Amino acid sequence: MSVSISGTTGLAGNVSPYLVTGSLSANTSVVGTMSGNLVGNVTGTVTGNLSGNASTAVLATSSLSANTAFTPAPGSQLGLQTCKAWVNFNGAATDTGTIVNSFTGTSISVTAGSNVGLWTISSNAIHVGGIYYITSIGGATNATLGGVNVSNGGSTSFNPAVGVQLTGLSGSTGYTIKLLAGPAISSQTIYGNSAASGFQYYVTGIRSAYNVQSITRNSTGNYTINFATPMNDAYYSISSGAGPASGDLQGAARNGPPTTTAINIATVTHDGTAFTDCSIVTAQIFGN
């Protein structure tokens, strides 16, 4: 027996063991448990659990909520094909995790209704992509810029949902920026004066990441990647790379035994003769 569901149909209860051969539209509401086979398209949002032959499913325009669980079919390798953690960070950001007084002559400007702005400072391309957290403005902590959270609540962990990200160069003395928490509510410009009475900030060095809480710079070319959620075991595989924004490629490799909570990597010059800080360091972790 087959059931075709479309339009704004609301279906409550359990559907089993029927075969759904039509399409579930974005307005279709299924409340309960659906077991059996689904043949067709899901164009709405899936917020529950998908089990069965998930390894053969093709997700196109559908979206899955953060707590959606895949249960692969027996023998499926879907879980092992999923990256458990990855990161892109700036190994040359030597002030990582340290609160810094903004220099005299620097300023950050945002405009009401926009999530982009301008940070005037001596420019250096290795910092593009970096996320900066403004910990205080005018001596006041838990700072907001244009009414938007940019402080990360004083935490030194990586948080891609708040802060100021440098998105590109603007001439020779500035960066274009993006407010990660959303558009500014009001226009505002803040100024640095090399003291806490100006504005203070810190940077994690991370440009983007998944399941990475922070990067610890132990010494030149030596970094610890700290996971937000521990690995199931320490027998995972890591792939990494490193280099400058331009010029000769350099290398990155695991440096010491891995643990379930962190992995240490080292970056070296292209000839392998010395440790060096690289402006672009990437790592991907796969495991059980």
C-alpha positions as CSV (number, residue, x, y, z in Angstrom):
1,M,0.0,0.0,0.0
2,S,1.3,3.5,-0.8
3,V,0.5,6.9,0.6
4,S,1.1,10.1,-1.3
5,I,1.4,13.3,0.9
6,S,1.7,16.8,-0.5
7,G,0.4,20.3,0.0
8,T,-0.3,21.4,3.6
9,T,-1.2,18.0,4.8
10,G,-0.8,17.4,8.6
11,L,-0.1,13.8,9.5
12,A,-0.1,12.8,13.2
13,G,0.7,9.5,14.8
14,N,2.6,6.5,13.3
15,V,2.9,5.6,9.7
16,S,4.0,1.9,9.4
17,P,4.8,-0.1,7.3
18,Y,3.5,2.0,4.4
19,L,5.7,3.1,1.5
20,V,5.6,6.8,0.8
21,T,6.1,7.2,-2.9
22,G,5.2,10.9,-3.4
23,S,7.0,14.0,-2.2
24,L,6.9,15.6,1.3
25,S,6.6,19.3,0.6
26,A,7.9,22.0,2.9
27,N,4.5,22.5,4.4
28,T,3.8,18.9,5.2
29,S,3.7,18.2,8.9
30,V,4.5,14.7,10.1
31,V,4.2,14.2,13.8
32,G,5.0,10.8,15.2
33,T,7.1,8.0,13.8
34,M,7.4,7.0,10.2
35,S,9.0,3.7,9.5
36,G,9.5,1.8,6.3
37,N,10.8,3.3,3.1
38,L,10.6,6.9,1.8
39,V,11.0,7.2,-1.9
40,G,10.9,10.8,-3.3
41,N,12.1,14.2,-2.1
42,V,12.1,15.9,1.2
43,T,12.3,19.7,0.6
44,G,11.4,20.8,4.1
45,T,13.4,20.7,7.4
46,V,14.1,17.4,9.2
47,T,14.4,17.9,12.9
48,G,14.1,14.4,14.2
49,N,16.1,11.2,13.5
50,L,16.7,9.4,10.2
51,S,17.4,5.7,10.4
52,G,17.7,2.9,7.9
53,N,19.5,3.2,4.6
54,A,20.8,6.7,5.3
55,S,24.0,5.9,3.5
56,T,22.2,6.0,0.2
57,A,20.2,9.1,0.8
58,V,20.9,12.2,-1.3
59,L,20.4,15.5,0.5
60,A,19.8,18.4,-1.9
61,T,17.6,21.3,-0.8
62,S,16.7,19.8,2.5
63,S,18.1,21.0,5.8
64,L,18.9,19.0,8.9
65,S,18.7,20.5,12.4
66,A,21.8,20.3,14.6
67,N,20.5,17.4,16.7
68,T,19.3,15.3,13.8
69,A,20.9,11.8,14.1
70,F,21.8,9.5,11.2
71,T,21.7,5.8,11.9
72,P,23.4,4.2,9.0
73,A,22.3,0.8,7.7
74,P,24.3,-2.2,8.9
75,G,27.6,-2.3,7.2
76,S,27.4,1.3,6.1
77,Q,30.6,3.4,6.3
78,L,28.7,6.7,6.6
79,G,29.9,7.4,10.2
80,L,33.5,6.8,9.3
81,Q,33.3,9.1,6.3
82,T,32.4,12.1,8.5
83,C,35.1,14.6,9.5
84,K,35.2,14.7,13.3
85,A,37.0,18.1,13.5
86,W,38.7,20.6,11.2
87,V,40.3,24.0,11.6
88,N,41.9,26.8,9.6
89,F,44.0,29.1,11.7
90,N,46.8,31.7,11.6
91,G,49.9,30.2,13.3
92,A,51.7,33.6,13.0
93,A,49.2,35.3,15.2
94,T,51.6,35.3,18.1
95,D,49.3,37.3,20.4
96,T,46.7,34.5,20.4
97,G,44.6,34.5,23.6
98,T,46.3,37.6,25.0
99,I,44.3,40.8,25.6
100,V,45.9,43.6,23.7
101,N,45.5,47.4,24.1
102,S,44.5,48.8,20.7
103,F,47.2,51.1,19.2
104,T,46.9,54.9,19.1
105,G,45.4,55.9,15.8
106,T,43.4,52.7,15.2
107,S,39.6,52.8,15.0
108,I,36.7,50.5,14.2
109,S,33.5,51.9,12.6
110,V,30.2,50.3,12.0
111,T,26.9,51.6,10.5
112,A,23.4,51.0,11.7
113,G,21.6,48.2,9.7
114,S,24.9,46.8,8.3
115,N,27.1,43.9,9.5
116,V,30.1,45.2,7.7
117,G,32.5,48.0,8.7
118,L,36.1,49.2,8.7
119,W,39.0,48.7,11.1
120,T,41.9,51.2,10.4
121,I,45.2,49.8,11.5
122,S,48.6,49.0,9.9
123,S,47.7,46.3,7.5
124,N,49.1,42.9,7.2
125,A,47.5,40.2,5.0
126,I,48.3,37.3,7.3
127,H,45.5,38.5,9.6
128,V,42.7,38.4,7.0
129,G,40.1,35.9,8.1
130,G,41.0,36.3,11.8
131,I,38.2,36.7,14.4
132,Y,38.8,39.3,17.0
133,Y,36.9,39.7,20.3
134,I,36.6,43.2,21.7
135,T,36.8,42.6,25.4
136,S,36.4,46.2,26.6
137,I,35.6,49.6,25.1
138,G,36.4,52.7,27.1
139,G,37.3,50.5,30.1
140,A,33.8,48.8,30.1
141,T,33.8,45.0,29.8
142,N,31.3,42.8,27.9
143,A,31.6,45.2,25.0
144,T,29.0,45.7,22.3
145,L,29.8,47.5,19.1
146,G,26.9,49.2,17.4
147,G,24.7,47.4,19.9
148,V,26.0,44.0,18.8
149,N,28.0,41.5,21.0
150,V,31.7,41.5,20.1
151,S,33.2,40.4,23.5
152,N,32.4,36.7,23.6
153,G,31.6,37.2,27.3
154,G,35.2,37.2,28.3
155,S,35.7,33.6,27.2
156,T,38.9,32.8,25.3
157,S,37.3,29.9,23.5
158,F,36.6,30.1,19.8
159,N,33.1,31.3,19.0
160,P,32.1,31.9,15.4
161,A,28.8,33.5,16.3
162,V,30.2,36.7,17.9
163,G,33.2,39.0,17.4
164,V,34.7,40.9,14.5
165,Q,36.1,39.0,11.5
166,L,38.6,40.7,9.2
167,T,37.3,39.9,5.7
168,G,39.7,41.8,3.5
169,L,42.2,44.6,3.1
170,S,41.2,48.2,2.7
171,G,44.0,50.2,1.2
172,S,47.3,50.1,3.0
173,T,46.0,50.9,6.5
174,G,42.9,49.0,7.1
175,Y,40.6,46.0,6.9
176,T,37.0,45.5,6.0
177,I,35.2,43.7,8.8
178,K,32.1,41.7,9.5
179,L,30.1,41.6,12.7
180,L,29.4,37.9,13.2
181,A,26.5,38.4,15.6
182,G,24.5,40.4,13.0
183,P,23.9,43.9,11.7
184,A,24.7,46.9,13.9
185,I,21.7,48.4,15.7
186,S,23.3,51.8,15.8
187,S,26.3,53.5,14.2
188,Q,29.4,53.7,16.3
189,T,33.2,54.4,16.0
190,I,35.6,53.4,18.7
191,Y,39.2,54.5,19.0
192,G,42.5,53.0,20.3
193,N,44.9,54.9,22.5
194,S,47.4,52.2,23.5
195,A,45.7,51.9,26.9
196,A,42.8,50.1,28.5
197,S,40.8,53.3,28.2
198,G,40.7,52.9,24.5
199,F,39.5,49.4,23.4
200,Q,41.0,46.0,24.1
201,Y,40.8,42.8,22.1
202,Y,42.2,39.3,21.7
203,V,42.3,36.8,18.8
204,T,42.1,33.0,18.9
205,G,44.0,32.8,15.6
206,I,41.1,30.6,14.2
207,R,39.5,31.7,11.0
208,S,37.0,28.8,10.8
209,A,36.6,25.5,12.5
210,Y,34.3,22.6,13.5
211,N,34.6,20.9,16.9
212,V,37.7,22.9,17.8
213,Q,37.6,24.9,21.0
214,S,40.9,26.7,20.9
215,I,44.5,26.7,19.5
216,T,47.4,26.8,22.0
217,R,50.7,28.2,20.5
218,N,53.3,26.4,22.6
219,S,56.3,27.9,20.8
220,T,57.4,28.8,17.3
221,G,55.7,26.3,14.9
222,N,54.3,24.2,17.7
223,Y,50.5,24.2,18.3
224,T,48.0,22.2,20.2
225,I,44.5,21.8,18.7
226,N,42.0,21.5,21.5
227,F,38.7,19.7,20.7
228,A,35.4,21.0,21.8
229,T,34.0,17.5,22.1
230,P,36.5,14.7,22.7
231,M,37.2,12.0,20.1
232,N,35.9,8.5,20.8
233,D,39.5,7.2,21.0
234,A,43.0,8.3,20.2
235,Y,43.4,6.2,17.1
236,Y,42.1,8.8,14.6
237,S,43.7,10.0,11.4
238,I,44.9,13.6,10.9
239,S,45.7,15.4,7.7
240,S,47.4,18.8,7.9
241,G,49.1,21.4,5.8
242,A,50.7,24.8,6.3
243,G,52.2,27.7,4.3
244,P,52.4,31.5,4.0
245,A,49.7,33.6,2.3
246,S,52.0,33.5,-0.7
247,G,55.4,32.0,-1.5
248,D,57.0,28.7,-0.8
249,L,54.9,25.9,0.7
250,Q,55.8,24.7,4.2
251,G,54.8,21.6,6.0
252,A,52.7,20.5,9.0
253,A,52.7,17.2,10.8
254,R,51.6,15.5,14.0
255,N,54.0,16.2,16.8
256,G,53.7,13.7,19.6
257,P,51.0,11.2,20.6
258,P,47.4,12.2,20.1
259,T,44.8,12.2,22.9
260,T,41.0,12.2,22.8
261,T,41.0,15.9,23.8
262,A,43.8,17.4,21.8
263,I,46.4,16.9,19.0
264,N,49.8,18.6,18.8
265,I,51.1,19.6,15.4
266,A,54.3,21.3,14.2
267,T,55.0,23.5,11.2
268,V,58.4,23.6,9.5
269,T,60.2,25.4,6.7
270,H,59.9,24.0,3.2
271,D,63.3,22.3,3.5
272,G,62.4,20.8,6.9
273,T,65.3,22.4,8.7
274,A,63.5,24.6,11.3
275,F,60.2,25.2,13.0
276,T,58.4,28.3,11.7
277,D,55.1,30.1,12.3
278,C,52.8,29.8,9.2
279,S,50.0,32.2,8.4
280,I,47.8,29.5,7.1
281,V,47.6,26.2,9.0
282,T,44.9,23.6,8.3
283,A,44.0,20.3,9.9
284,Q,41.3,17.7,9.4
285,I,40.5,14.8,11.7
286,F,38.7,11.5,10.8
287,G,38.1,8.7,13.3
288,N,35.6,6.3,14.9
